[in-house]
Amino acid sequence: MPQVVRPRIAVLHGTHPASPLPQRFRSLADREAVEVLHRAARVLVASLPVLTDRLVEALYEQEPGYRAAIESDRAEIWQEVHHSLRHNVGSLIQPREFREAAHRTSRRIGEIRAEQGVPLDAVLHAFRMGGAMVWQDLVDETARRDPDDVRLLVHVAADVWNFVDEHCGIVGDAYRQAERRLSWRRENQQRLMIAALLDGTARIADLCEAAAMLGLPEQGRYAVLAVASAPRGPQRPGPARPPLNLPAALPVAAPYGQSGPDLPDVRPDAAPYGRSGEGGPPHARPDTAPYGRSGPDSLPHARPDTAPYGRSGPDGLPHHRPDTAPPPTAFPGTAPLWHTGPDAEFAILRLGDPGDPGELHAIAAALDAPAGTRAGIGSVVEGLAALGDARRLAETALRACPASGGTVLLDEHLPDALVVTSPALGSALADRVLGPLDRLDPSDRDVILETLTAWLDADGSAQRAGARLYCHRNTVLNRLRRFEQLTGRCLTRPRDAVEVSLALAARRLLAP
């Protein structure tokens, strides 16, 4: 809103050290200038409605930032302009009486314009337009009354424009403060809305508003990422480091079979059953032979579709499937929205169109997590209303993550998820199946468990398990037979194999 100007009477009636005129001539000129200014200002006060009309019209024509506000409510803008001019032209005549009121008016205008979203540059331009119009009217009125008095206004010109700058500063400060408050309020509303969506407490009637506030489609495809740092002992004082850096533009894996710069044209795991791997003997297709039938190693081969993706490597950490390496394509969704929970950080991930089975793998591969960080990605859900379920699925995936760290995709670790969702039953199963091994020496027990785990991860191949453990395949077979003798379980019996696999998962995930 434009403002008028206030002469600094104390300065006008004081001394001007840089003035070439003697003091008595300078003081006389200042007093005469103030009298001329007061006479012209009184005429402006009497014609404020006309001045207001002209200024509002000038704003509409010359300042696009005000045009929408004037078209929306011209009467409200007129009243605001008139109120501002009345206080500020009054400051020309009675600066002490009107100064604080003029400041309050300028601050209020800055706050209102920030709330309306009018650009700050437009507000400041409007103030300077008002100052220029008032100054020109003062000059014109003085020239009309007595042209010789116009030269006296030179003595107050600097103070008049300093007054304009002073009020521009007041408006700018008020605008920026209001903008910070509005920004904090918006961010707080967004945090509360994200928390309600992840908690599943958001009302159906609020979903449309939430979609607009967060910039997300109400019926889009989503997943939730849960992140937690592994316990590390005492922490040094200082600001906490974010547990994970998730890029705003995440890559998406190409569909299976689609080639890329770093991807083969054929899925690595699409080789026909029976084709040998790693130089080993051919393996019969496990789901075509009756369960329990032995393979070349005299031990059964576990079905490949029962082992979770992410077979452990020498470092014990899960590896993602090789065919999910992300090609250099951009993630079509928006930046992840984060929420801090009591035990973990959660991120809402907007996914692309359906039909891309490697999408979550690409997100997992794009995570930049410090060593020891645990991350879990839940299953895909449809719509904002299902984000509460997505958060619970992500928490389940996080609980299925190894204590040493890593990333777990829930859909590829469903057996582990079953164990962690019922820890009491999981612990009972582990005690029932693996309890007899606890009577052994700890080092001996650990060797058997390590061998059993490596054999299961190798899809029942003693040769590959031996290569992983740096021992002969016969050593692997001997340790497995000893396990069967101690526990009474038969690894060629499907039911026993399933129970052993779940018991190992429970021992690994639920150990204190």
Secondary structure, DSSP 8 states (H G I E B T S, - for coil): --------HHHHTS--TT-SS-HHHHHHHHHHHHHHHHHHHHHHHHTHHHHHHHHHHHHHHH-HHHHHHHHH-HHHHHHHHHHHHHHHHHHHH-HHHHHHHHHHHHHHHHHHHHHHT--HHHHHHHHHHHHHHHHHHHHHHHHHH-GGGGGGGHHHHHHHHHHHHHHHHHHHHHHHHHHHHHHHHHHHHHHHHHHHHHHT---GGGHHHHHHHHT--TT-EEEEEEEEE---SS--SS----S-B--SS-B----TT--BTTB-SS-GGGS-TT---TT------TTTS-TT---TTSS----GGGS-SS-B-TTS-B---GGG---S-B--S---EEEE-SS-EEEEEE--SS--TTHHHHHHHH-B--TTEEEEE---EESGGGHHHHHHHHHHHHHTS-TT-EEEEGGG-HHHHHHHHSHHHHHHHHHHHHGGGGGS-HHHHHHHHHHHHHHHHTTT-HHHHHHHHTS-HHHHHHHHHHHHHHH---TTSHHHHHHHHHHHHHHHHH--
